[in-house]
Amino acid sequence: MRNMNEEVVLGVDAGGTHTRCLLVGLDGTIRGRGRAGGANQRSSADPAVSFINAVSASLREAGPVSVAAAVFGVAGAGAAGLATTEQTVLRAWRTLGLPGRPEVGDDIVVAFAAGTAEPSGAVLIAGTGAVAATIRDGRIERRCDGYGWLLGDEGSAVWLGIAGLRAALAALDGRGRATVLTERLAAALHVPAGSRQALIGAAYSMLPAELGSLAPRVCAAAEEGDAAAVEIVSTAASRLLESLAAVLAPPVQTPVVLAGSVLREGPVAERVRTALRERYGVRPVTAAPGEYGAAALALRRTGRSAQLHAQLLAQARYAPSPPAGGR
């Protein structure tokens, strides 16, 4: 049995490619961090193992502690996937021998809480997946997209990666314009640049969430002026803005939080930020890594203040940035 000493809260943010855990003392001091592979039920290889690895790593760093509250924000854990995600998280929780029951939900409220301590506003997420939502009193009021790589997630890293592959194949078979993506994406997948079949085989051998790793190559090509890549990036920004517009009702309630690797920096983020300023007069807030939002919500569950929530987010300025192409 673990020798339980200091009380802490635990926050987990799980996307399609990465799972991150943050342990925080009730005074807001960070006690431990952990990370593992993706934990989206629809697109990741083994979510339970990712939860176990991320949480256990943070517990090892923290030393003997007692978990007073825990919040898991998991991509793909909306209404359609919540029951399965809860079962997976609980299985991992019991395997680790932890007491009580963690709070499990999707990553939307967690992402919003990673940007602000305010109870209401809007959030636009574009990491491995993509979704827009308005939040009222800490709960989702309206949402758009977040339907997964097959049916939606328009403007996400996976969407960018797939669009880049389509452009590369169109160039190779003569349907589309010439693009540096034929060479760049082939190099990323370690296949010959001129082989359509090799490119197709490599793409189909990947998990859907892994296709998001190609997004930085597409964005880099756009920044260099490649016409096909510029069109993809511009379309991604337009799709994300359309999702946000579908949930916003004038006057736009602030803050508007931007979350996920695609909206942290780069050409899609620049286009979205410019449009928000021009259309709505809004200067969006960039979210901290999602585990900070989950831990902040866990602190709030123990009765801690909005001020402590804000102080925790301020500490995220010194945290390493998550890798591009994921969450």
N, C-alpha and C positions, 0 to 999 in steps of 0.2 A: 504493500500500500504506500502511496505517496505521502510523505510528511508534509501536511498542508500548513502553510504559514500565511504569508501576505495574501489578501484578497485582490483579485484582478478581474478584468473583463476581457473577453476574447472576441475579436472581430475577424471575419473571414470574407474575402471577396474572391469569387471563383468565376472565371470566364472560360472560354473555349480552349485557351492555350496555357493559361497560368492560374494557379490558386495561391493566394497570399493570406497569411495570418498575422495578426498583430495582437500582442498581449499588453494590456495597459493597466497600471495600478489605479486605484480609486481616486488618486490625486492627479491623474492625467499623465503620469510618467510612464514612458515606454519601457516594458520589461523584457519583451522578447519578440522576435520576428521569425517567420518561417515561410517557405515557398515550395511549390511543387508544380506538377503538370496540370493541364486543364481538368475541369470537373463539370462541364456541361453535359447533361444526360443525353443530349441529342447528337453531340459531335465529338466528345472526348473519349479516350480509350477506357479508362478505369477511374471514374470519379471518386469512389470510396477510398482507393489507395492514395489519391491526391489529397483528400481531406486529412487522412491519417498522417501522411508525410508532412504536410504544412503545419498542422496543429502540433504534432509531436516535436518538430524542430523548434517551434516557438517556446514550448514548455521546457525543453532541454536548456535553451538559452536563459530562461527566466529562473530556473531552479525551483525549489519547493514553493508552490503557490496554491491557492484555492480559487477556483473559478466561480465568481459570483453571478455572472451573466454572460451570455454569448449570443451573437447575432451573425448568421450566415446569409450573405447576399450572393445568390447563385444564378448565373445566366441560364435561361431555359427553365426557370422555376416559376413561371407564371401559372395561371390556373390549370392549364393543360398538363404541366409537368410537375406541379407542386408536390403531389402525393408521392411520386417516385423519388423526387429529390429529398423530401423529408425522411423517407425510409433509408436512403443512402447515407444521409448525414447522421441519423441516429445509429445506424450500424457502425459507422466510423467512431462515433462518440462513445458507444459502449465498448468497442474494441480498445479504446484508449483508457477505459476505466474511469471516465469522468462522471461526476454526479449531476443530477438534475436533467433538464431538457433544454437544448438550445432553441432559439427562435430562428426559423428558416423562412426565407422569402426570396423573391427575385432580386436582381441587382439594381433595380431602378431607384428605389428609395435610398438604398445604400450609396449609389452614385451621387444623388442629390445631396445627401448628408455629408459627402466628402467634399462638397463645394461650399456649403454654408450651414450655419446653425439656425437659420430661419426655418419656420415650419411650413411655409408655402412658397411656391414659385414654379419654375419649369426646368426640365433637364433634357438635354439631347446627348445621347450616348452613341459613339461610333468607335468600337474596338473590333474584336473578332466579329461581333454582331452589331446591330444598330436598332435603336428605339428612341422615341420621343414621348414625353409625358408631362403632365402638369401634376403638381403635388399640392394638396391642401391639408393642413394640420398633420403633416407627416404621413399621409396616405395618398395613394395614386388616385387622382380624380379622373383623368382621361389619359389614354395612351394610343400611340400609333406605331405600327410595325413591331419589330421584335419577333418576327415569325420564323426565324431560323434561316439558314443558308439556302434551303431549297425553295421556300415560299416568300422570302422577303429579306430583311436585314440590308436594305438598299443603302449604299454609301459606306458600308462597313469595310473592314480590312479584307474579309473574305470576298465580298462583292468586288472590291478593287482588284484582288488577285485573279478572280475568274474573268473579269472584264479584260485584264491585261493578257491573259492566256487566249481569250477569244480574238483579241486584236492581233496577237502574234500569229495565230493560226490563219486568220483571214489574210494577213500579209503573205504568208508562205504559200497559200493556195490561190492567190491572185484576186481574192474578193475585196481585199482592203488595201489601204495605203501602206507603203513601206514604213517600218518603225524599228527603233532600236530595241523594242521589247522582244523581238524574235531572238536576239542574241542575249539580252540581259536575263530573260526568264529561263532560257535554256541553260545559261551558266549557273543560275540559282538552283536549278534542278539537276545539274551535273549530267546533261545530255548534249549531244551534238547540236549545234545551232541550226542547221538546215533540215533536221529530221522531224517531220510532223508526227510520225508514229512514236518516236522516242519521247517527244514532248507530251503527247496524249497519254502514253503509258505512265510516265512519271506523275502527271497530274492525277490520274485516276488511282494511283497507288497511295496517295496521301489521304489522311483523314480530312474531312471538310474544313475543320478549324485550322488545319495546318496551311491551307491555301492562303490564309491571311499573312503568312510570312513573306509573300510576294508583293504585298502592298507597298513597302518602302521602295522597291525597285520601280514600280509604276510611278510613284510620287517623285522619285528622283529624276526619272526620264521627263516628267512633265515640267519640273523646274529647269531642266536643260532645254526645253522648248520643243520636244518631240510632239508632233501634232496629234498623233493617236493618243498618247498619254495625257496630253492637255485636255482632250475631249473627254477622256474617262474621268479625270479629276474634276472637271467642271460639272459633269453629269452627277458624280457622287455628291458634290456639294449641293446641287439643285435638289436631288432626291432627299437629302437630309433636311434641307430647309422646308421642303414640302411636308415631310412628316411632322416637323415642329409646327408649321402653320396649321396643320389639321387639328392640333390640340390647343392652340392658343386662341383666346378670345380677347378682343380689344376691350379696354386698354390692357396692354401686356403687363402681366404681373411679374415683377422682378423679385429675387434674382433669377437670371437664366444661367444655368450651370451647363458647361460643356465637359464631357467626360469621355475617356477612352483614348487609345493611342492615336487614332486618326485625327482627333480634334485637339490633341495636345499641342501639336506643331505641324508645320508642313503646308503644302498648297491647298489641301481641302480645308484645313482649319482656318487658313487666311481668308479664303473665299466665304466661309460661313460667318466669320467674325465681321467682315466688311458688310455683308448683307444684313446682319442683325443691327448694325449701327445705322445703315442707310434706311432700312425698312421700318424698324421699330424704335430707333433711338436708344438701343440697349447696348451696354457694354457687358458682355458675358463674363462670368466667373469661371476660371479653370479649376476643375476638381482636383483634389489631392488623390493619390492612389486609393482605390476603393476600400481597402482594409481599414484605412483611417475613418472612413464614413461608418463602416460596420462597427468598429470599436467605439466611435462616438455615440452611436445609437445604443450600444450596450451600456455605456456609461449613463445615458439618459434613462435607461430602464431601471438603474439602481437609484434614481432620484437626483443624479448630478445635474448641474446647471448648464444652460446654453453657453455661459462664459467658459466653462471647462471644455465644452464641445469645440468652441472656437479656438481655444488655446491648443488643443490637440491638433487641429488642422494646421495651425501655424507651425507646428513641429515638422510637418510634412515637407516643408521647404528644404529641409536638410536630408530628406530621404532620397536614395537613388531612384532615378526615373525608371519605370517599367520599360521593357524593350518595346520597340515599335512593332506594329503588326499584330499585337495581341492586347490583352487587358490585364 
